[in-house]
Amino acid sequence: TIHTPSSSGQQVRTAGVGTYVVALPAPSSARIPRASVFRWERRRARRQRPLAESIRALAVDGRRPRLVIATLRTLVAMPFTRDGLGAATVLATLPPGAGLPVSIAIARDGAIAVVTSDASVLLHEPGQAEVRVLADERSSEGCLFGAAFDHVGDVLFVGGPSGQVRRWRRSRGRWLDPLEGHDGMVCALDISPDGETLASGSFDGTVRLW
């Protein structure tokens, strides 16, 4: 046992063979938001680095390499180092009123997509200071909508409350026709390692391959 949780919402991501990243959210929303994230390796001790805000979602960017975190208000990057995790750098401020971040997807070129609790879709392009709002559905279904980029990084797939898989093409700056087939909310998305297949999971109890 490397950690005994004192609150709900912990998240774990793999970051190489035998290496894991663990995020510990603030134990109480009534207190000043503060959370910790640490990198655990089998042969190393735990290293904690508190953040000033509660962690809502995180993803490992293996190409940079770094850990990308969505807090209540910002996008933050923490590089992987020999000693664990480096100092946090704020990439951008999230737009107010867009909901709570619940899912992060990272493209090959470093673009970051964030899906929120009300089905808003946010996009941060590399080198840009602002975060674009691609969609704002204002859903209150409580589903943790999934997100994934294709292997090129041009098409962003996003789950939603309508049972569709929405598709945003970055090179054209517009939404494409959605993928249809589910009868319930689409809450999980993933791309196969060869980049040829998209898997979507839904509240209707099915997993579809596209």
C-alpha positions in Angstrom: 0.0 0.0 0.0 1.5 3.3 -1.1 -1.4 5.5 -0.3 -4.6 5.4 1.8 -7.1 7.9 0.5 -8.8 10.4 2.8 -11.2 11.7 0.2 -12.8 10.6 -3.1 -11.6 11.5 -6.5 -8.0 10.1 -6.5 -6.6 9.5 -10.0 -3.8 7.2 -11.1 -1.9 7.2 -14.4 0.9 5.1 -15.7 4.1 6.9 -16.7 6.4 4.1 -17.9 7.2 0.6 -16.7 6.8 0.5 -12.9 6.1 4.2 -12.7 2.8 5.7 -11.6 1.4 9.2 -11.1 -1.1 9.7 -8.3 -3.3 12.8 -7.8 -4.8 13.6 -4.4 -7.6 16.2 -4.5 -8.5 18.6 -1.7 -10.3 16.6 1.0 -13.0 19.2 1.5 -14.5 21.8 -0.8 -15.1 24.0 2.3 -11.4 24.5 2.8 -9.0 26.5 0.6 -8.5 24.2 -2.4 -5.1 22.4 -2.2 -4.1 19.1 -3.6 -1.0 17.1 -4.1 0.4 15.0 -7.0 3.3 12.6 -6.7 5.3 10.2 -8.9 5.8 6.7 -7.5 8.5 4.4 -8.7 9.0 0.9 -7.3 12.6 1.7 -6.4 12.0 5.2 -5.2 10.3 6.9 -2.2 7.1 8.9 -2.7 7.6 12.6 -3.6 4.8 15.0 -3.0 4.4 18.4 -4.6 1.4 20.4 -3.3 -0.5 22.6 -5.8 -2.5 25.7 -5.0 -5.7 24.3 -6.4 -7.7 21.1 -6.4 -6.8 18.7 -9.1 -9.8 17.8 -11.3 -8.2 15.8 -14.2 -4.8 14.7 -15.4 -3.1 13.0 -18.3 0.5 11.8 -19.1 2.1 13.5 -22.1 4.6 10.9 -23.1 6.1 12.9 -26.0 7.3 15.8 -24.0 7.4 14.1 -21.3 5.3 15.8 -18.7 2.2 15.5 -16.6 -0.7 17.8 -17.7 -3.2 18.8 -14.9 -6.5 20.6 -15.1 -7.3 22.3 -11.8 -10.4 24.3 -11.0 -9.0 27.3 -12.8 -5.9 26.5 -14.8 -4.0 24.1 -17.1 -0.7 23.1 -15.5 2.3 21.1 -16.8 4.8 19.3 -14.6 7.9 17.8 -16.3 9.1 14.3 -15.4 12.6 14.5 -13.9 15.1 12.0 -12.5 13.9 12.9 -9.0 10.2 12.7 -9.7 8.2 15.7 -10.9 9.6 19.2 -11.7 8.1 22.5 -10.9 4.6 23.3 -12.1 4.1 25.7 -15.0 0.8 27.3 -15.7 -0.1 26.9 -19.4 -3.4 28.7 -19.5 -6.3 29.9 -17.5 -9.6 28.1 -18.1 -12.6 30.2 -19.0 -15.0 30.9 -16.1 -18.4 29.2 -16.1 -17.4 26.3 -18.3 -17.9 23.6 -15.7 -15.5 21.4 -13.8 -12.7 19.7 -15.9 -13.3 15.9 -15.9 -11.2 14.6 -18.9 -8.0 15.6 -20.7 -6.7 14.5 -24.1 -3.3 15.5 -25.6 -2.5 15.6 -29.3 0.9 14.7 -30.8 1.9 18.3 -31.2 0.9 19.2 -27.6 -2.6 20.6 -28.1 -4.7 19.9 -25.0 -8.5 19.3 -25.0 -10.5 19.5 -21.8 -14.0 18.2 -21.4 -16.0 19.6 -18.4 -18.8 18.3 -16.2 -21.4 20.2 -18.3 -20.1 18.8 -21.6 -18.2 22.0 -22.6 -15.2 21.3 -24.9 -12.1 23.4 -24.4 -9.0 23.5 -26.6 -5.6 24.9 -25.8 -3.3 25.1 -28.9 0.5 25.0 -28.4 2.0 28.4 -27.8 -1.4 30.1 -27.4 -2.3 32.0 -24.2 -6.1 31.6 -24.4 -8.3 28.5 -24.2 -11.0 28.2 -26.9 -14.5 27.0 -26.1 -15.4 24.7 -28.9 -18.8 23.6 -27.6 -20.9 24.6 -24.6 -23.9 22.2 -24.2 -24.6 23.0 -20.6 -25.5 19.4 -19.8 -26.2 18.4 -16.2 -26.3 14.7 -16.7 -23.3 14.1 -14.4 -21.4 11.9 -16.9 -17.6 12.0 -17.1 -17.5 12.6 -20.9 -14.4 11.1 -22.6 -12.1 12.7 -25.1 -9.3 11.4 -27.4 -7.3 12.7 -30.4 -6.6 10.6 -33.5 -3.1 9.4 -34.0 -2.3 12.5 -36.2 -3.7 14.9 -33.7 -6.0 16.7 -36.2 -9.4 15.2 -35.1 -10.7 15.4 -31.6 -13.3 12.9 -30.5 -15.6 13.8 -27.7 -18.3 11.9 -25.9 -21.6 13.5 -25.0 -25.0 13.2 -23.4 -26.9 12.6 -26.7 -25.2 9.2 -27.4 -23.1 10.6 -30.3 -19.3 10.8 -30.6 -18.6 14.4 -31.7 -15.6 15.1 -34.0 -13.7 18.4 -34.2 -11.2 18.9 -37.0 -8.5 21.3 -36.0 -7.1 22.0 -39.5 -10.6 23.1 -40.7 -11.7 24.7 -37.4 -15.2 23.1 -37.5 -17.2 20.1 -36.3 -17.6 17.1 -38.5 -20.7 14.8 -38.7 -20.9 12.9 -35.4 -20.6 9.1 -35.1 -23.9 7.7 -34.1 -24.9 4.3 -32.7 -25.1 4.5 -28.9 -28.4 4.8 -27.1 -26.9 6.4 -24.0 -24.3 9.0 -22.9 -20.8 8.3 -24.3 -18.5 8.5 -21.3 -15.3 6.8 -22.4 -13.1 7.1 -25.5 -9.7 5.6 -26.4 -7.6 5.2 -29.6 -5.9 1.9 -30.3 -2.1 1.9 -30.2 -1.9 1.7 -34.0 -4.2 4.7 -34.3 -6.6 2.8 -36.6 -9.6 2.2 -34.2 -11.6 4.3 -31.8 -13.3 2.6 -28.9 -16.3 4.3 -27.3 -18.1 3.2 -24.1 -21.6 4.3 -23.2 -24.2 4.2 -20.4 -26.2 1.9 -22.7 -23.8 -0.9 -21.6 -22.0 -1.2 -24.9 -18.5 -0.6 -26.3 -18.3 0.2 -30.0 -15.3 0.1 -32.3 -15.1 2.6 -35.1 
